[in-house]
Amino acid sequence: MASKFIYLIGLVGAFAPALGASIEGLRQTSLPLSSRIIAQMNQSDAFVENIAVRSNGDLVVTLLNPSASVYTVKEPYSDSPITSLVHTFEGANGTTGISETRPDTLVVVAALIQDAAMPLPNTTWLWELKLGDGDQQATARRMVHIPEARLINGIISVPGSDSTVLAADSQLGVIFRVDVATSEYKVILDTPELKLTPEASIQLGVNGLKANNTSWIFHQIRDGYAYLSNSNLFSIYRFRIDEQGYPIQGAKVEKVVTIEGVSFVDDFTFDRHGNIWVATSINNTVVTVGKDGRQSVVVGSLTELTVAGDSSLAFGKTSIDQDILYVTTSGAIHAPVNGTITEPGKVVAVDARGYY
């Protein structure tokens, strides 16, 4: 089935390794960082929206367009990653946020998407998706309906809970706390730092959402913060939360950094050294913010397809790929490269070791 939808190709570009190069073969010591395509959709309008890394190291990605489908990329660090369709959700035509709540179990956001990639009112559901091993069939069930949601984008799991997630709504400019086990949800944060800018060409406020620093990624200790990006304000913010994922009473939303020289900020992530990596979407680049505050464009440009329309970022979880950044892209559907060039959405592996 996967062969009907996915093909795997090597990266094109002067600094790219050849098809089938291993993760070791990616390493270099100067910018731009080396990269390779590990999966690419063959639907011309495919928009790969979000990414989760399973506990076993496999990737799971969502499609915003053309269908409400989730795919897996098995052993993404290998010479020949295997990509296959996991599930297509009924009653929806696009998926957005995704997060693993416990091994082999994820929460996925699905909705009916209209023009301009915006869900129709009263169509947003959070689903539970359970993945099997090998050829075992994945199972999905509707969990929580949020009728007032406009565009739930990034979601994160609350550590210590198998059922609680925080969900960022880019249109409403709020963050929901959702318990998929009880179907209870409520807005827990609604501040100016989350709102969109009406005059922006692409109107999105809070977008990416990450919990804690690098230690949270590996579920070891907590620093007590959740982090968010605001697309129209080009900035990363944070707010202090308690163990249940609620904002600490009286805590303010603090600006961490504004990304310079960009017209949009999408998702972001932390590496294990504490640096921030930012997807700039229509700017076609990944920008790093070092612990010293220094900002660098590390891969991509306005005039190339390398990470054109980058939509989400995640680092690998295994000892093999803990310094490999996985990037999903929209294929520059909304902002063609050089005004005319598009491609199907894809997943790119970027070797971060050249940055350190």
C-alpha positions in Angstrom: 0.0 0.0 0.0 2.8 2.4 0.9 4.2 2.2 -2.6 1.1 3.9 -4.0 1.6 6.9 -1.8 5.3 7.3 -0.9 8.5 7.2 -2.7 12.0 7.5 -1.2 14.6 9.6 -3.0 18.0 10.8 -2.3 18.6 14.5 -1.6 19.5 16.8 -4.5 21.9 19.7 -3.9 25.6 20.4 -4.0 26.2 19.6 -0.3 24.0 16.5 0.0 25.1 12.9 0.4 24.2 10.4 -2.2 21.1 8.2 -2.1 21.3 5.6 0.6 23.9 7.5 2.7 23.8 6.6 6.3 23.5 9.1 9.2 27.3 8.8 9.6 27.7 9.9 6.0 25.8 13.2 6.7 28.3 14.7 9.0 30.1 17.9 8.1 31.6 20.9 9.9 30.3 24.0 8.1 27.1 25.6 7.2 24.8 24.8 5.5 24.3 21.6 7.4 24.2 18.4 5.4 20.8 16.8 4.8 19.0 14.1 2.9 15.4 13.4 2.1 14.2 10.2 3.8 10.6 10.3 2.6 8.6 12.3 0.1 4.9 12.1 -0.8 3.9 11.6 -4.4 0.7 13.6 -4.3 1.5 16.9 -5.8 -0.5 18.8 -3.1 0.8 16.8 -0.1 1.4 19.0 3.0 3.3 17.2 5.7 2.2 19.1 8.8 3.6 17.7 12.0 5.9 15.0 13.4 6.2 12.9 16.5 9.1 10.6 17.4 8.0 7.3 18.9 9.7 5.7 21.9 11.3 3.1 19.5 12.8 5.9 17.3 10.3 5.7 14.4 8.7 8.8 13.1 5.0 9.4 12.8 3.9 12.4 10.6 0.5 14.0 9.8 -0.9 15.3 6.6 -2.8 18.6 6.5 -3.6 17.9 2.8 -4.9 16.1 0.8 -6.2 13.5 3.3 -6.6 13.1 7.0 -3.7 10.5 7.0 -0.9 9.6 9.3 2.3 7.9 8.0 5.2 6.2 9.8 8.9 6.4 8.8 10.5 3.3 10.3 14.2 3.4 11.2 14.7 7.0 9.8 18.4 6.9 10.6 19.0 3.8 8.4 20.2 3.7 4.8 16.7 2.8 3.6 13.9 4.1 5.9 10.6 2.4 5.3 7.5 4.7 4.9 4.0 3.5 5.1 0.4 4.6 5.7 -0.7 4.1 9.3 -4.3 5.3 9.3 -6.7 7.7 7.6 -9.3 9.3 9.9 -13.0 9.2 8.9 -15.0 12.4 8.9 -12.0 14.6 8.3 -9.7 15.6 5.4 -6.7 16.8 7.3 -4.6 16.2 10.4 -2.5 18.7 12.4 -1.1 18.1 15.8 0.3 14.8 17.1 2.0 13.7 20.3 2.9 10.4 21.9 1.3 10.0 25.3 2.8 6.6 26.1 4.7 4.0 24.1 2.7 3.1 20.9 -0.1 5.5 21.8 -0.6 8.9 20.2 -3.1 11.7 20.2 -3.8 13.1 16.8 -5.9 16.2 15.8 -8.2 15.8 12.8 -10.7 18.1 11.1 -12.5 19.1 7.9 -10.1 21.6 6.2 -11.5 24.3 3.9 -9.6 26.8 1.7 -6.5 28.5 3.2 -5.9 25.3 5.3 -8.4 26.3 7.9 -10.7 23.8 9.6 -14.5 24.2 9.4 -16.1 25.1 12.7 -17.4 22.2 14.8 -15.3 19.6 13.0 -12.2 19.3 15.2 -11.6 16.0 17.1 -8.8 14.6 19.1 -8.3 10.9 18.3 -6.3 8.2 20.1 -4.1 6.2 17.7 -2.6 3.0 18.9 0.2 1.5 16.8 1.0 -2.1 16.6 4.3 -3.9 16.0 5.3 -5.2 12.6 2.2 -5.7 10.4 -0.2 -5.4 13.3 -3.1 -3.1 12.3 -3.2 0.4 14.0 -6.5 1.2 15.7 -8.0 4.7 16.2 -11.0 6.0 18.2 -12.5 9.4 18.6 -11.9 10.8 22.0 -12.6 14.5 22.4 -14.7 16.9 20.3 -13.9 20.6 20.6 -16.6 22.3 18.6 -15.3 25.9 19.2 -11.8 25.1 18.0 -10.6 27.0 15.0 -7.1 25.6 14.2 -5.5 23.3 16.8 -1.9 23.2 15.7 0.9 22.0 18.0 0.1 19.7 20.9 2.2 18.2 23.7 1.8 15.5 26.2 2.0 16.4 29.9 4.7 14.2 31.4 3.4 11.8 34.1 0.0 11.6 32.4 -1.1 9.0 29.9 -4.0 11.0 28.7 -3.5 14.8 29.2 -2.2 17.1 26.4 -1.9 20.8 25.9 -3.2 22.1 22.5 -2.4 25.4 20.8 -5.2 27.0 18.7 -3.5 29.3 16.2 -6.7 31.1 15.2 -8.3 31.6 18.6 -4.9 32.4 20.2 -5.4 30.2 23.2 -4.1 27.0 24.7 -6.4 24.2 25.7 -5.8 21.5 28.3 -7.4 18.3 27.2 -7.9 15.0 29.0 -8.6 12.4 26.3 -9.6 9.8 28.9 -12.4 11.9 30.4 -13.2 14.1 27.3 -12.8 17.2 29.6 -11.1 20.3 28.1 -10.7 23.9 29.0 -8.8 27.0 27.9 -5.9 27.5 30.4 -4.0 30.3 28.7 -5.4 33.3 26.8 -2.9 36.2 26.5 -1.8 38.7 23.9 1.4 36.7 23.3 -0.8 34.0 21.8 -2.8 36.1 19.3 -2.5 36.5 15.6 -1.8 39.7 13.8 -4.8 40.7 11.6 -2.7 42.4 8.9 -0.4 39.4 8.4 -0.5 37.7 5.1 -0.9 34.3 6.9 -2.8 34.9 10.1 -1.6 32.5 12.7 -0.8 33.2 16.4 0.4 30.5 18.8 1.7 27.6 16.6 4.4 25.2 17.9 4.2 24.0 21.5 6.9 22.3 23.5 7.1 21.2 27.1 10.2 22.0 29.1 13.8 21.9 27.9 15.9 19.0 26.6 15.5 17.0 29.7 11.7 17.0 29.3 12.1 15.5 25.8 13.7 12.5 27.4 11.2 12.4 30.2 13.8 12.7 33.0 13.4 16.0 34.9 11.4 19.1 34.5 12.3 22.8 34.4 8.7 23.9 35.0 8.0 25.6 31.7 6.1 25.1 28.5 7.3 26.9 25.4 5.4 28.2 22.4 6.0 29.9 19.1 3.9 32.8 17.7 4.0 32.8 13.9 2.9 36.4 13.3 5.2 37.8 16.1 8.2 35.7 15.0 8.9 34.8 18.6 9.3 32.1 21.1 7.7 32.5 24.6 7.5 30.4 27.7 5.2 30.1 30.8 5.6 28.2 34.0 3.3 25.3 34.6 2.6 22.8 37.4 2.8 19.0 37.3 -0.8 18.8 35.8 0.0 21.2 33.0 -1.8 24.2 34.4 -0.1 27.6 34.3 1.3 28.6 37.8 -1.0 31.2 39.3 0.3 34.7 38.7 3.1 33.5 36.3 3.6 35.7 33.2 4.2 34.7 29.6 7.9 35.6 29.0 9.5 36.2 25.7 12.5 33.9 25.1 13.6 35.3 21.7 12.5 37.0 18.5 13.8 35.4 15.3 15.5 38.0 13.1 15.1 38.4 9.4 12.1 36.2 8.9 8.4 36.8 8.0 7.0 33.7 9.7 7.8 31.3 12.5 6.3 27.8 12.6 7.3 24.9 14.8 10.5 24.7 16.9 12.4 22.2 19.1 15.3 22.0 21.5 18.5 19.9 21.0 20.1 18.0 23.9 22.5 20.9 24.4 19.7 23.4 25.0 19.9 25.2 21.6 16.6 26.1 19.9 15.9 25.1 16.3 13.2 27.0 14.5 11.2 26.2 11.3 10.5 29.4 9.3 8.0 27.9 6.8 7.6 30.3 3.9 11.2 31.5 4.4 12.4 27.9 3.6 15.0 27.8 6.3 15.8 26.4 9.7 17.2 28.9 12.2 19.1 28.1 15.3 19.3 30.1 18.5 22.3 29.2 20.6 22.4 29.3 24.3 24.4 32.5 23.9 21.6 34.0 21.9 23.4 33.8 18.5 21.1 33.2 15.6 22.2 31.3 12.5 20.5 30.0 9.3 21.8 26.5 9.3 20.0 24.9 6.3 17.8 26.2 3.4 17.2 29.5 1.7 14.4 31.4 0.0 15.6 30.1 -3.4 16.0 26.4 -2.7 13.8 23.4 -2.0 16.0 21.8 0.7 13.5 22.5 3.5 11.0 24.6 1.6 7.8 25.2 3.6 9.3 23.5 6.7 6.4 22.9 9.1 7.7 20.9 12.1 10.9 19.8 13.7 12.0 16.9 16.0 15.3 15.3 17.1 15.8 11.6 17.0 15.5 9.6 20.3 18.0 6.8 19.7 21.8 6.9 20.4 22.2 6.7 16.6 20.2 9.8 15.7 20.0 11.9 18.9 21.8 14.7 16.9 19.8 14.3 13.7 17.0 16.9 13.2 14.0 15.6 11.3 12.1 18.3 9.3 8.7 18.0 7.7 7.7 20.3 4.8 4.6 21.5 3.0 6.4 21.4 -0.3 6.2 25.2 -0.6 2.5 24.9 -1.6 1.6 28.3 -0.3 4.8 30.1 -1.3 6.4 28.5 -4.3 10.2 28.8 -4.5 11.2 31.6 -6.9 7.4 32.1 -7.4 6.9 29.0 -9.5 8.6 25.9 -8.0 6.7 23.5 -5.8 7.1 19.8 -4.8 5.2 17.3 -2.6 5.8 17.5 1.1 8.6 15.5 2.5 10.7 14.5 5.6 14.3 15.6 5.7 17.1 14.5 8.0 19.6 17.2 8.9 22.9 16.4 10.6 23.0 18.8 13.6 26.5 17.8 14.6 28.0 20.2 12.1 26.6 23.0 14.2 28.2 22.0 17.5 
